[in-house]
Amino acid sequence: ATHAAAASAAPRRVGDGDTVRMETTMGTIEFELYHRHAPLACANFFELARRGYYDNVVFHRVVRDFVVQAGDPTGTGRGGASAFADGAPFADEITLDLKHTGAGVLSMANAGANTNTSQFFVTLAPQPDLDGKHTVFGRVASGMAVIKRIGQVQTTAAERPSQDVVILRATALHNDKALP
């Protein structure tokens, strides 16, 4: 799979019944998307999954009791492109309605305000310090045990798993059916 995110067609709007399933080397995770609160982040994540952008991408950062992070095809934590024109970063969609209230919150990783591209993280516990800084756009609908197992892997001093944890395949689903 290619990791070029840019495409001529804009990502389609995400709606009810749209989810993303990720098959990893540690099990399968399915994400519910909060499309009403974060339409850009949801469209981006859904479209990147549909395009195969996340296929064979590692979880490059794991911090016990904090987050597991992925979405960078370079595996360094410094790469990634959005599904929007030219892979450009997109704006934050921060709302007081959605917070990092517990384990399983799906949120955009960023390098500061309005720098969202392809990287995302899932919380392993409540993280109120992240509220107002990262766009919450979904939650783990199934596979929380997988997220917890990823959160327990041995890591290097640089917070990278000692053995790769890989997203083998990400699939964009509408009513449990894969989209072409």
Accessible surface in RSA format (square Angstrom, percent):
REM  Atomic radii and reference values for relative SASA: ProtOr
REM  Chains: A
REM  Algorithm: Lee & Richards
REM  Probe-radius: 1.40
REM  Slices: 20
REM RES _ NUM      All-atoms   Total-Side   Main-Chain    Non-polar    All polar
REM                ABS   REL    ABS   REL    ABS   REL    ABS   REL    ABS   REL
RES ALA A   1    97.07  89.3  17.57  27.1  79.51 180.9  35.19  49.6  61.89 163.9
RES THR A   2    99.67  70.9  83.71  84.9  15.96  38.0  74.23  99.7  25.44  38.5
RES HIS A   3    63.78  34.9  47.06  32.7  16.73  42.8  33.73  34.8  30.05  35.0
RES ALA A   4    74.36  68.4  50.39  77.8  23.98  54.5  60.66  85.4  13.70  36.3
RES ALA A   5     3.10   2.8   0.00   0.0   3.10   7.0   0.17   0.2   2.93   7.8
RES ALA A   6    53.67  49.4  32.99  50.9  20.69  47.1  33.16  46.7  20.51  54.3
RES ALA A   7    47.60  43.8  26.76  41.3  20.85  47.4  38.36  54.0   9.24  24.5
RES SER A   8   128.06 108.2  81.04 108.2  47.02 108.3  60.48 128.8  67.58  94.7
RES ALA A   9    69.78  64.2  59.70  92.1  10.09  23.0  68.39  96.3   1.39   3.7
RES ALA A  10    87.26  80.2  59.52  91.9  27.74  63.1  65.02  91.6  22.23  58.9
RES PRO A  11    16.84  12.3   0.59   0.5  16.24  59.0   0.86   0.7  15.98  99.3
RES ARG A  12    94.51  39.7  84.18  42.9  10.33  24.6  67.27  91.9  27.24  16.5
RES ARG A  13   179.17  75.2 160.86  82.0  18.32  43.6  69.92  95.6 109.25  66.2
RES VAL A  14     7.11   4.7   0.07   0.1   7.04  17.0   0.39   0.3   6.71  18.2
RES GLY A  15    24.52  30.2   0.00   N/A  24.52  30.2  22.88  62.8   1.65   3.7
RES ASP A  16    94.15  65.9  77.53  77.2  16.62  39.3  41.88  98.6  52.27  52.1
RES GLY A  17    33.71  41.6   0.00   N/A  33.71  41.6  19.23  52.8  14.49  32.5
RES ASP A  18     6.87   4.8   1.48   1.5   5.39  12.8   0.00   0.0   6.87   6.9
RES THR A  19    25.57  18.2  25.57  25.9   0.00   0.0  25.10  33.7   0.48   0.7
RES VAL A  20     0.00   0.0   0.00   0.0   0.00   0.0   0.00   0.0   0.00   0.0
RES ARG A  21    70.14  29.5  69.94  35.7   0.20   0.5   9.92  13.6  60.22  36.5
RES MET A  22     0.00   0.0   0.00   0.0   0.00   0.0   0.00   0.0   0.00   0.0
RES GLU A  23    51.60  29.6  51.44  38.9   0.17   0.4  14.69  28.4  36.91  30.1
RES THR A  24     9.28   6.6   0.00   0.0   9.28  22.1   0.00   0.0   9.28  14.0
RES THR A  25    72.73  51.7  37.90  38.4  34.83  83.0  41.78  56.1  30.95  46.8
RES MET A  26    54.03  28.0  40.39  26.7  13.64  32.5  47.44  40.3   6.59   8.7
RES GLY A  27    26.89  33.2   0.00   N/A  26.89  33.2  24.53  67.3   2.36   5.3
RES THR A  28    63.24  45.0  51.57  52.3  11.67  27.8  30.33  40.7  32.90  49.7
RES ILE A  29     0.11   0.1   0.03   0.0   0.08   0.2   0.11   0.1   0.00   0.0
RES GLU A  30    24.91  14.3  24.87  18.8   0.04   0.1   4.60   8.9  20.31  16.6
RES PHE A  31     0.63   0.3   0.63   0.4   0.00   0.0   0.63   0.4   0.00   0.0
RES GLU A  32    61.07  35.1  61.07  46.2   0.00   0.0  21.73  42.0  39.35  32.1
RES LEU A  33     8.42   4.7   0.11   0.1   8.32  20.9   0.11   0.1   8.32  22.4
RES TYR A  34    50.51  23.6  44.99  25.6   5.52  14.4  31.18  23.4  19.33  23.8
RES HIS A  35    26.68  14.6  25.12  17.5   1.56   4.0  16.48  17.0  10.19  11.9
RES ARG A  36   173.32  72.8 140.58  71.7  32.74  77.9  66.74  91.2 106.59  64.6
RES HIS A  37    75.63  41.3  59.21  41.2  16.42  42.0  48.11  49.6  27.52  32.0
RES ALA A  38     0.00   0.0   0.00   0.0   0.00   0.0   0.00   0.0   0.00   0.0
RES PRO A  39    39.47  28.8  36.38  33.2   3.09  11.2  37.40  30.9   2.07  12.9
RES LEU A  40    71.38  39.8  71.30  51.0   0.08   0.2  71.38  50.1   0.00   0.0
RES ALA A  41     0.00   0.0   0.00   0.0   0.00   0.0   0.00   0.0   0.00   0.0
RES CYS A  42     0.00   0.0   0.00   0.0   0.00   0.0   0.00   0.0   0.00   0.0
RES ALA A  43     7.97   7.3   7.69  11.9   0.28   0.6   7.69  10.8   0.28   0.7
RES ASN A  44     0.26   0.2   0.26   0.3   0.00   0.0   0.00   0.0   0.26   0.3
RES PHE A  45     0.69   0.3   0.69   0.4   0.00   0.0   0.69   0.4   0.00   0.0
RES PHE A  46     0.98   0.5   0.98   0.6   0.00   0.0   0.98   0.6   0.00   0.0
RES GLU A  47    10.52   6.0  10.52   8.0   0.00   0.0   0.96   1.9   9.57   7.8
RES LEU A  48     0.00   0.0   0.00   0.0   0.00   0.0   0.00   0.0   0.00   0.0
RES ALA A  49     1.73   1.6   0.00   0.0   1.73   3.9   0.00   0.0   1.73   4.6
RES ARG A  50    93.45  39.2  70.89  36.1  22.56  53.7  11.82  16.1  81.64  49.5
RES ARG A  51    56.41  23.7  25.75  13.1  30.66  73.0  31.40  42.9  25.01  15.2
RES GLY A  52     9.95  12.3   0.00   N/A   9.95  12.3   9.93  27.3   0.01   0.0
RES TYR A  53     3.84   1.8   3.04   1.7   0.80   2.1   2.09   1.6   1.75   2.2
RES TYR A  54     0.93   0.4   0.93   0.5   0.00   0.0   0.00   0.0   0.93   1.1
RES ASP A  55    23.46  16.4  23.27  23.2   0.18   0.4   2.73   6.4  20.73  20.7
RES ASN A  56    96.32  66.4  76.69  74.1  19.63  47.3  23.33  56.1  72.99  70.5
RES VAL A  57     3.10   2.0   0.54   0.5   2.56   6.2   3.10   2.7   0.00   0.0
RES VAL A  58    19.83  13.0  18.73  17.0   1.09   2.6  18.73  16.3   1.09   3.0
RES PHE A  59     2.52   1.3   0.91   0.6   1.62   4.2   0.91   0.5   1.62   4.6
RES HIS A  60    13.18   7.2   7.47   5.2   5.72  14.6   6.73   6.9   6.45   7.5
RES ARG A  61    74.54  31.3  74.54  38.0   0.00   0.0  20.64  28.2  53.89  32.7
RES VAL A  62     2.90   1.9   0.92   0.8   1.98   4.8   0.92   0.8   1.98   5.4
RES VAL A  63    34.10  22.4  31.71  28.7   2.39   5.8  34.10  29.6   0.00   0.0
RES ARG A  64   129.71  54.5 111.85  57.0  17.86  42.5  46.45  63.5  83.27  50.5
RES ASP A  65    98.76  69.2  89.35  88.9   9.42  22.3  25.77  60.6  73.00  72.8
RES PHE A  66    55.27  27.7  55.27  34.2   0.00   0.0  55.27  33.5   0.00   0.0
RES VAL A  67     2.23   1.5   2.23   2.0   0.00   0.0   2.23   1.9   0.00   0.0
RES VAL A  68     0.12   0.1   0.00   0.0   0.12   0.3   0.00   0.0   0.12   0.3
RES GLN A  69    17.52   9.8  17.52  12.8   0.00   0.0   0.00   0.0  17.52  13.3
RES ALA A  70     0.00   0.0   0.00   0.0   0.00   0.0   0.00   0.0   0.00   0.0
RES GLY A  71     0.00   0.0   0.00   N/A   0.00   0.0   0.00   0.0   0.00   0.0
RES ASP A  72     0.36   0.3   0.00   0.0   0.36   0.9   0.00   0.0   0.36   0.4
RES PRO A  73    36.14  26.3   9.97   9.1  26.17  95.1  10.04   8.3  26.10 162.2
RES THR A  74    87.38  62.2  56.07  56.8  31.32  74.6  64.91  87.2  22.47  34.0
RES GLY A  75     8.89  11.0   0.00   N/A   8.89  11.0   6.86  18.8   2.03   4.5
RES THR A  76    67.68  48.1  42.45  43.0  25.23  60.1  46.24  62.1  21.45  32.4
RES GLY A  77    28.22  34.8   0.00   N/A  28.22  34.8   7.27  19.9  20.95  46.9
RES ARG A  78   203.21  85.3 163.93  83.6  39.28  93.5  77.90 106.5 125.31  75.9
RES GLY A  79    17.54  21.6   0.00   N/A  17.54  21.6  14.34  39.4   3.20   7.2
RES GLY A  80    30.67  37.8   0.00   N/A  30.67  37.8   2.10   5.8  28.57  64.0
RES ALA A  81    25.64  23.6  25.30  39.0   0.34   0.8  25.64  36.1   0.00   0.0
RES SER A  82     0.00   0.0   0.00   0.0   0.00   0.0   0.00   0.0   0.00   0.0
RES ALA A  83     0.72   0.7   0.00   0.0   0.72   1.6   0.00   0.0   0.72   1.9
RES PHE A  84    42.18  21.1  41.06  25.4   1.12   2.9  42.18  25.6   0.00   0.0
RES ALA A  85    75.94  69.8  63.13  97.4  12.81  29.1  66.84  94.1   9.10  24.1
RES ASP A  86   133.75  93.7 103.71 103.2  30.05  71.1  28.00  65.9 105.76 105.5
RES GLY A  87     8.86  10.9   0.00   N/A   8.86  10.9   1.72   4.7   7.14  16.0
RES ALA A  88    43.54  40.0  39.10  60.3   4.44  10.1  43.46  61.2   0.08   0.2
RES PRO A  89    80.02  58.3  60.19  54.9  19.82  72.1  60.19  49.7  19.82 123.2
RES PHE A  90    16.67   8.3  10.38   6.4   6.29  16.4  16.67  10.1   0.00   0.0
RES ALA A  91    49.35  45.4  43.66  67.4   5.69  12.9  44.32  62.4   5.03  13.3
RES ASP A  92    33.50  23.5  15.72  15.6  17.79  42.1   8.81  20.7  24.69  24.6
RES GLU A  93    27.21  15.6  16.70  12.6  10.51  25.0  22.90  44.3   4.31   3.5
RES ILE A  94    71.84  40.9  37.93  28.3  33.90  81.7  39.48  28.4  32.36  87.8
RES THR A  95    36.68  26.1  25.68  26.0  11.00  26.2  21.76  29.2  14.92  22.6
RES LEU A  96   155.05  86.4 141.32 101.1  13.73  34.5 141.77  99.6  13.28  35.7
RES ASP A  97   108.39  75.9  75.69  75.3  32.70  77.3  18.85  44.4  89.54  89.3
RES LEU A  98    33.34  18.6  24.56  17.6   8.78  22.1  25.77  18.1   7.57  20.4
RES LYS A  99    92.92  45.3  84.08  51.6   8.84  21.0  31.28  28.2  61.64  65.7
RES HIS A 100     2.20   1.2   0.67   0.5   1.54   3.9   0.80   0.8   1.40   1.6
RES THR A 101   102.86  73.2  78.71  79.8  24.15  57.5  60.26  80.9  42.59  64.4
RES GLY A 102    17.43  21.5   0.00   N/A  17.43  21.5  17.36  47.6   0.07   0.1
RES ALA A 103    49.27  45.3  19.42  30.0  29.85  67.9  19.42  27.3  29.85  79.1
RES GLY A 104     4.65   5.7   0.00   N/A   4.65   5.7   4.62  12.7   0.03   0.1
RES VAL A 105    15.50  10.2  15.50  14.0   0.00   0.0  15.50  13.5   0.00   0.0
RES LEU A 106     0.00   0.0   0.00   0.0   0.00   0.0   0.00   0.0   0.00   0.0
RES SER A 107     0.00   0.0   0.00   0.0   0.00   0.0   0.00   0.0   0.00   0.0
RES MET A 108     1.39   0.7   1.39   0.9   0.00   0.0   0.42   0.4   0.97   1.3
RES ALA A 109     9.78   9.0   7.13  11.0   2.64   6.0   7.47  10.5   2.30   6.1
RES ASN A 110    39.88  27.5   7.05   6.8  32.83  79.0   7.90  19.0  31.97  30.9
RES ALA A 111    98.05  90.1  57.65  89.0  40.40  91.9  70.26  99.0  27.78  73.6
RES GLY A 112    35.81  44.2   0.00   N/A  35.81  44.2  33.16  91.0   2.66   6.0
RES ALA A 113    78.72  72.4  52.86  81.6  25.87  58.8  55.82  78.6  22.91  60.7
RES ASN A 114    82.47  56.9  70.48  68.1  11.99  28.9  19.44  46.8  63.02  60.9
RES THR A 115    48.71  34.6  41.28  41.9   7.43  17.7  41.28  55.4   7.43  11.2
RES ASN A 116     0.07   0.0   0.07   0.1   0.00   0.0   0.00   0.0   0.07   0.1
RES THR A 117    22.85  16.3  22.70  23.0   0.15   0.4  12.93  17.4   9.92  15.0
RES SER A 118     0.11   0.1   0.00   0.0   0.11   0.3   0.00   0.0   0.11   0.2
RES GLN A 119    17.16   9.6  17.11  12.5   0.05   0.1   4.42   9.4  12.75   9.7
RES PHE A 120     0.24   0.1   0.24   0.1   0.00   0.0   0.24   0.1   0.00   0.0
RES PHE A 121     6.78   3.4   6.78   4.2   0.00   0.0   6.78   4.1   0.00   0.0
RES VAL A 122     0.16   0.1   0.16   0.1   0.00   0.0   0.16   0.1   0.00   0.0
RES THR A 123     0.00   0.0   0.00   0.0   0.00   0.0   0.00   0.0   0.00   0.0
RES LEU A 124    27.31  15.2   8.93   6.4  18.37  46.2   9.05   6.4  18.25  49.1
RES ALA A 125    26.53  24.4  24.49  37.8   2.04   4.6  26.53  37.4   0.00   0.0
RES PRO A 126    81.31  59.3  70.84  64.6  10.47  38.1  70.84  58.5  10.47  65.1
RES GLN A 127    22.84  12.8  22.43  16.4   0.41   1.0   0.49   1.0  22.35  17.0
RES PRO A 128    91.87  67.0  81.66  74.4  10.21  37.1  82.19  67.9   9.68  60.1
RES ASP A 129   113.38  79.4 105.84 105.3   7.54  17.8  32.50  76.5  80.89  80.7
RES LEU A 130    21.82  12.2  21.82  15.6   0.00   0.0  21.82  15.3   0.00   0.0
RES ASP A 131    43.97  30.8  27.30  27.2  16.67  39.4  20.05  47.2  23.92  23.9
RES GLY A 132    51.10  63.0   0.00   N/A  51.10  63.0  23.36  64.1  27.74  62.1
RES LYS A 133   123.13  60.1 113.08  69.4  10.06  23.9  83.90  75.5  39.23  41.8
RES HIS A 134    30.08  16.4  27.18  18.9   2.90   7.4  11.92  12.3  18.16  21.1
RES THR A 135     0.45   0.3   0.45   0.5   0.00   0.0   0.45   0.6   0.00   0.0
RES VAL A 136     7.05   4.6   4.18   3.8   2.86   6.9   4.18   3.6   2.86   7.8
RES PHE A 137     0.00   0.0   0.00   0.0   0.00   0.0   0.00   0.0   0.00   0.0
RES GLY A 138     0.27   0.3   0.00   N/A   0.27   0.3   0.00   0.0   0.27   0.6
RES ARG A 139    99.89  41.9  99.89  50.9   0.00   0.0  29.74  40.6  70.15  42.5
RES VAL A 140    11.55   7.6   0.80   0.7  10.76  25.9   0.80   0.7  10.76  29.2
RES ALA A 141    48.52  44.6  20.62  31.8  27.90  63.5  20.85  29.4  27.67  73.3
RES SER A 142    62.49  52.8  55.15  73.6   7.34  16.9  46.70  99.4  15.79  22.1
RES GLY A 143    20.91  25.8   0.00   N/A  20.91  25.8  11.05  30.3   9.86  22.1
RES MET A 144    45.85  23.7  42.93  28.4   2.92   7.0  41.28  35.1   4.57   6.1
RES ALA A 145    60.93  56.0  53.52  82.6   7.42  16.9  55.96  78.8   4.98  13.2
RES VAL A 146    10.78   7.1  10.78   9.8   0.00   0.0  10.78   9.4   0.00   0.0
RES ILE A 147     0.18   0.1   0.18   0.1   0.00   0.0   0.18   0.1   0.00   0.0
RES LYS A 148   119.01  58.1 116.72  71.6   2.28   5.4  62.29  56.1  56.72  60.4
RES ARG A 149   115.41  48.5 110.44  56.3   4.97  11.8  61.25  83.7  54.16  32.8
RES ILE A 150     0.00   0.0   0.00   0.0   0.00   0.0   0.00   0.0   0.00   0.0
RES GLY A 151     1.04   1.3   0.00   N/A   1.04   1.3   0.50   1.4   0.54   1.2
RES GLN A 152   100.19  56.0  87.01  63.6  13.17  31.4  39.80  84.7  60.39  45.8
RES VAL A 153    30.54  20.1  20.38  18.5  10.16  24.5  27.53  23.9   3.01   8.2
RES GLN A 154   140.99  78.8 128.30  93.8  12.69  30.2  38.70  82.4 102.28  77.6
RES THR A 155    50.56  36.0  28.32  28.7  22.24  53.0   2.88   3.9  47.68  72.1
RES THR A 156    64.68  46.0  50.21  50.9  14.47  34.5  58.43  78.5   6.25   9.4
RES ALA A 157   116.90 107.5  70.15 108.3  46.75 106.3  83.82 118.0  33.08  87.6
RES ALA A 158    83.84  77.1  54.77  84.5  29.07  66.1  65.96  92.9  17.88  47.4
RES GLU A 159    62.94  36.1  62.68  47.4   0.26   0.6  20.93  40.5  42.01  34.3
RES ARG A 160    81.55  34.2  81.55  41.6   0.00   0.0  37.44  51.2  44.10  26.7
RES PRO A 161     6.38   4.6   2.13   1.9   4.25  15.4   2.13   1.8   4.25  26.4
RES SER A 162    61.31  51.8  28.67  38.3  32.65  75.2  25.29  53.9  36.02  50.5
RES GLN A 163   151.94  85.0 142.77 104.3   9.16  21.8  49.68 105.8 102.26  77.6
RES ASP A 164    89.01  62.3  64.17  63.9  24.84  58.7  15.79  37.2  73.22  73.0
RES VAL A 165     4.68   3.1   4.68   4.2   0.00   0.0   4.68   4.1   0.00   0.0
RES VAL A 166    26.09  17.2  26.09  23.6   0.00   0.0  26.09  22.7   0.00   0.0
RES ILE A 167     0.00   0.0   0.00   0.0   0.00   0.0   0.00   0.0   0.00   0.0
RES LEU A 168    87.03  48.5  78.05  55.8   8.98  22.6  78.05  54.8   8.98  24.2
RES ARG A 169   128.64  54.0 128.60  65.6   0.03   0.1  39.52  54.0  89.11  54.0
RES ALA A 170     5.35   4.9   0.00   0.0   5.35  12.2   0.00   0.0   5.35  14.2
RES THR A 171    23.94  17.0  21.14  21.4   2.81   6.7  20.39  27.4   3.55   5.4
RES ALA A 172     1.47   1.4   0.00   0.0   1.47   3.3   0.00   0.0   1.47   3.9
RES LEU A 173     2.66   1.5   2.66   1.9   0.00   0.0   2.66   1.9   0.00   0.0
RES HIS A 174    67.39  36.8  65.63  45.6   1.76   4.5  46.24  47.7  21.15  24.6
RES ASN A 175    94.26  65.0  76.36  73.8  17.89  43.1  30.79  74.1  63.47  61.3
RES ASP A 176   104.41  73.1  84.38  84.0  20.03  47.4  24.47  57.6  79.93  79.7
RES LYS A 177   151.13  73.7 147.51  90.5   3.61   8.6 102.57  92.3  48.56  51.7
RES ALA A 178    66.49  61.1  41.05  63.4  25.44  57.9  41.05  57.8  25.44  67.4
RES LEU A 179    49.87  27.8  36.57  26.2  13.30  33.4  37.05  26.0  12.83  34.5
RES PRO A 180   139.09 101.4 101.79  92.8  37.30 135.6 134.78 111.3   4.30  26.7
END  Absolute sums over single chains surface
CHAIN  1 A     8228.0       6291.0       1937.0       4523.5       3704.5
END  Absolute sums over all chains
TOTAL          8228.0       6291.0       1937.0       4523.5       3704.5
